[in-house]
Amino acid sequence: MSPDRPAGARERTGPPYARPAGTAPAPTAARFWGAAYTLLVLLIGTNIPTPLYRGYQDDFGFSPLVVTLVFSAYMAVLIPSLLLSSRLLRVLGRRRLLLSAVGLAALGALAFALATDVTWLFAARVLQGIALGAASGPLSAALTELEPRGDRRRAALVSTVVSVGGLGLGPLLGGLLAEYAPAPDVLPFAAEIGLLVPAALAVAALPVIPRAAPGATARPGIPPALRATFASSGAAGFLAFALTGLFLTLVPTYVATLSGSGNLLLAGASVALLLLCSALAQLAGHGRAARTLELAGLPLLAAGLLLLALAGGASSLALLLAATVIGGTGQGLTFLGGLTAVNQAAPPDRRAGVISGFYVILYAGCGMPVIGVGFLATASGLLTAVQWFATVTAVLCLGVLAALTRAHRAPTA
């Protein structure tokens, strides 16, 4: 039983920030890092299969398009789950909602471990998508609420570093266990289930959310005063996560094609390097203005994408390495800048819904464009598809950069 709730009392529900003055439990470092760990493990689990998709493709006999559809299947349920998370928060309460998400994530890992055909893969991704969608907004909002010093910038930094850390550690863990440990199709997912046990304990220790204050709302939606910031940061974040989605689906096979190696750890390491550079860039950019981060990140993102296109044409691993480092750095700065801008501008009683909406944009960027790449790869080959995708996305990055630069200069013009 939680020390924050008297014996026999029912958990109260409502938005996490609409609490009467003086009634909030004091934030603690343990709760803050427990929420961060839970978000990290959920993201690790959704990306453990990344280096295994090529093996599934060979074993179950499907095309690159199906690889992208399996990857993106969780987007089809993740986005509605994100949009409904604020409402579910009111109905279930934070603990029950997050415990349910952890349970669904464990079922998704189990479905992967038991997979005998592509249907199991789709089912596993759907379970993972519901889990991550329901948990992302409430956990990110909880990080802001529970940050011990009330530092929103630090909360945004931890949220973004944890997000890209989970995206990167998942493929690395999956590739390592699948390449060098027994039962390569089972052990990575057993490890994920084991990591979810402490996450469930961390969720159970989170403070109770009081009832909503009169007039407070938990509906997802963007307040009018926030729409310009949300649109610009959302567009930049969409493009940043389009690169991430490509790396999480087809770049491991791209690496294998360029290197001539089928090593699963190498495939996972390419994704991990992109996201390690993203995390390091965010740490280096901590404390800088949100727009400054975005204006620095977008040109690096465009440069990384163009180098990725050139790497295929030149069959150069060196160019691919440069593309990964530069693109990852740009991804991290763009992501941190966007989330910081939205986090700072969101009203406290709408933050969970606004952040959930921002994650809708990010996950759409991660999942939707790669389906088009999958179609193109099936028709014209993987290298050509990646080159076209990278070039078009780089041009779009420069377009968003130009728009942000004009908006940044407008007040002083």
N, C-alpha and C positions, 0 to 999 in steps of 0.2 A: 504494500500500500504506500502511496506517495506521502512524504512528510508534508506536502503542501495541501493535503485534503484531509479533513476530519473523517473519522471512522463513520461509514454509512452514507457519506455525502456522495452525491452523483457528480460526475464530471460535467462542468458547465461548458457550453459551446459558444462560438462566436469568433469574430475576427480577433487576431492576436494583439491588435494595437488599440482597440476600443475599450480600454479599461479605466475605471474611475481612478482618480489620483490617489496614490498611496496604497493601492491594493496589489500592485505587481510584485511578484516574488523577485528577490534580488538576483540578478544574473550571476552565474558562477562560471569559472573557466571550464569546469568539468562538463557542464551542460552544453556550453558553447562548442567545445571540441567533440562532444558526443554527437551533436547535430551535424557537424562537419564530417565526422567519420561515417555516419549513416549515409549522407549524400555521396561520399566518396565510394563506398562499397556498392551502392546501387548502380553507380556509373561504371565501376569496374565490371560488374556482372553483365551489363548490356554490351560490353565490348570485348569480353573474353573470347567470343567466337570469331573475331575478326581474322586472325591468321588461319583459322580452320575452314573458312568458306571454300578455299580452293580444294581441300580434301573432300568436303561435302559434295562439291561440284563433280569431282571425279567419281566418288562412291555412288551418288544418287543420279548422276547423268543429267545435269541441267546446264543451261547456258549462262553467260555473264548477266543477261537480263534478269534471270531468276535470282542470281546472287544479290543484285540490287533490290529486287522486290522483297526478298527475305529480310535484308537489312532494313528496308523502309517499312516493312509491315508494322513494326512497332510504332512508327510515326502515325499511322492511320488511327491508332487508338490512343497514342500518347497525347496528341494535340487535343482531342475532346476531353481526355482525362485532365489535362492541364486547365482547360477552360472551366471544368466542373469542380476543380479542387477547392475553390473558395466556398462553394455551396456545400460540398461534402464536409468541409471543415466545420461548418455550422451544424450540420446534421450529426456527424459522428464524434466531433471533438478531435483535437490534434493527435492525442495518443492513439485512439482507435484507428484513425485514418492512416497514420504512419505505420502502426503495427500491421494493418491489413496490407499496406504496400510492401513491407518487408516479407510477409508471408507469400504474396503473389510473386515476388522476385525469386524466392526459394523454389516455388513451383516451376517457374520459367527455367531455372538452372536444372531442375530435375528433368524437365521435358527434353532439354538438350542432351543430357546424359543418357536418356532412354531412346533417342532418335534412331529410327530405322528407315525413314524416308523424309521427303521434303515437307510433308504435312506436319510432322513433329516440329520441324524448324519454324514453320509459320506460327504454330501454336505457342512455341516458346517465346518468340518475339512479341506476340500479342500480350502475353502475360507480363513480360518485361516492360512493354510500353505502358500498360495500365499502371504498373507499380511506379515507374519513374515519373509519369505524368502526375499522378496523385501526390507524389512526395516532393517534387522539385520546388514548387512555389512555397509550400509551408516550411520546408527546411531552409530555403534561402531567406525567407522572412524571419524564421526563428534565429538565424545567425545574426541578423540585424538587431532583433529584440534582445538577444542574450549576450551580445558583445560586452565584456565586462566593463569597458570604459565608455560605452555608448558611442563608439567611433564607427560611423557608417562607412567611411572609406575603408577602414580595416575589415569590416564585415564584408563589403563588396569584394575586396582583394581575396579574402579567404574563400568566399563562395566561388570566384572565378578560378583560383588556383586549384581548389578541390575539384571543380568541374573538369578542367583540362587534365588534372592529375588522374582522375578516374578514367577519362577517355584514353589516356596514354598507358596507364598501368594495366588496364584490361588486356589489350593485345600483347603486351610484354609478358604478363603472367600466363596467358593462354598459350603463346608461342613457346615459352620456356618449358612448361609442363608437357605440352603436346610433343615437343621434339625430344626431350631428354628423360621423361618420366614414363612409367608404365601406364597402360589404359589411357591413351592420349585423347580419346573421345569422351572420357568419363571424369578423370581426375581434375581437370580444370574447373568443372562445374561442382564437383564435390568440395573443392577448395572455396568456391564462392559461397556455397551453403554454410560452410564453417565460418566464413567471415561475416555472414549475416546474423549469427547468434549474438555477438557483442553489440551489433547495431540494434537488435530488438531490445536489449537491456538499456542501451542509451536512450532509445525512444521512450521506454517506460519511465525513465528518470526525468523527462522533460516536465516543466511546470504546467499546471492546468491553465487553460485559457478561460478567463472570465466571460460572462455573458456580454453580448453587444450593448454598447451604450445607446440610449435613445437616438434614433435617427441614423445610426451607423449602418453601413451597407457592406456586404461581402461579395456583391456580384462582380464577376470579372468585367472589366471595361476600363477605358482610358479617360480620365478626367479631361475636359476641354483644354485646360491650361497646360497639360502635359503632352498634348498630341503632337506638336511640332518636334519636341525632343524625342518622343517615342518613335516617330516616323524616321527621323534621320539616324538615330542610333539603331533602330530595328533594321534599316536597309544595310547599314554597315555590318551589323552582326549576322544578317542573313548570308552575306557574301563570305564573311570569315568562316562561318560554319559550313558553307558549301565546300570549301577546301577540306575541312575536317571530314565531312561525309565521304568525299572522294578517297581520302587516305584510309578511312575505316572500311571501305568496300573493295575498291579495285586497285589501289596502289600496291598492296602486298603482291598481287599477281603481276603488276607493272614492274616491281622490283625483281621478282623472279625472272621475268622475261629479259630484263636488261642485264641481270647478273648471271643468268644461267644456273642459279642455285634454287633448290626447293626447300632450303632450311626454313623451318617455321619460325624459329627465333629471329632470324634476319627479317622475315616479313613483318613480325610484330614489332621489331626494333625500329623499323622505318616510321611506323605510326607513333611509337613512343618518343622518338627523337623530335618529331614535329611538335608534339604536345609538351615535351620537356622545354623546348625553346619557348613555347607559348607561356609556360609557367614562369620561367626565368625572366622573360620580358615583363610579365605582370609584377613580379617582385621588384624589378628595377624601376618600373613606372609608378609604383605605389606613392601616393601623395601628390601626384601631378594632376592638373585639371583634366576633367573628362574629355573636353574637346581637344585639348593638346594631345592626349593619348590617341584619339581617333585620327587626328590629322597626321600623326607620326606613323600609325599602324597601317593605314590604307595603302600608301605607296609601297611599303615593304611587302604587303600582301600581294599587290599587283606584280611586283618584281619577282616574288617567289613563284607565282603562277606562270609567268612568262618563261622562267627558267625551267619549270616542270615541263612545259611544252617543248622547249629546246632539247631537254634531256632525252626525250623519246626519239626525236629526229636524229640526234647525234649518237644515240645508243651509249650515253655517257653516265656512268654512276657518279662521277664527280659533280656533274651538273645537277643530278638528282639530289645529291647531298646538299649542295648549295641551295637548291630550291626548298628543301625541307627546312633548313635552318632559317633562311630569310622569310619564307612563308609562315613558319611557326611563330617567329618573332612578331610579324605583322598581325597574325591571328590573335596573339595574346594581348597586344596593345589595343587592338580594335575592340575585342571582347570586353576587356576591363573598362575601357573608356565608355562603351555603351551602357554596361550594367551600372557603372558609377553614376552616369548622368541620369538614368532612369531611377535609380535608388534614391538619389538626393532630391529629385524633383517630385517623387510620389508622396501624396498625403499619407500620414501614418495609418489612417483607418482604411486605406485602399491599397496599401503596399503589397500585401500578399497577392491580390488580384492583378495588380499592375505587373509585378514580377512574373507571375504565371503567364500573362499575356506576352511579355518580352521573351520568355522561354519558348512560347509557341512559335515566334518568328525564328528563333535560333534553330529549333528542331526542324522546322519546315525547311530552312536552308540546308540542314544536314541531310535530310531525307529525300526531298523532292528533286533537286537537280540531278542526283546520281541515277535516278530512274531513266532520265533522258540519256545519260551517258551509257547506261546499260543497253538501251535500244540501239544507240549508235555503235557500241562495241560489238553487239551481235551482228549488225549489218556490215560494218566496215573494218572491224578489228579494234583491239584494245588501245594500241598506241595512237591511232588516228583519233579515237574518241576522246582520249585524255588530252591530246593536243588541242582539239577544238574547244573542249570544255574549259581548259586552262586559259586559252586566249580570250574567249568571250567573257569569262568571269573577270579577268584582269582589266579589260576595257570597262566593264561595269564598275569595278573598284575605282578607277580613275574618274568616272562620271560622278559617283557619290562623293569622292574627294573634292571635286570641283564645287559641288553644291554645298558641302560643309564649309569649304573655304570662303565662299561668298557669304554664307550665313554668319560665319565667325567674324568677318570684317564689317558686316552691315551696321552694327551699333556705332562704330567709330567712323563710318563713311561720312 
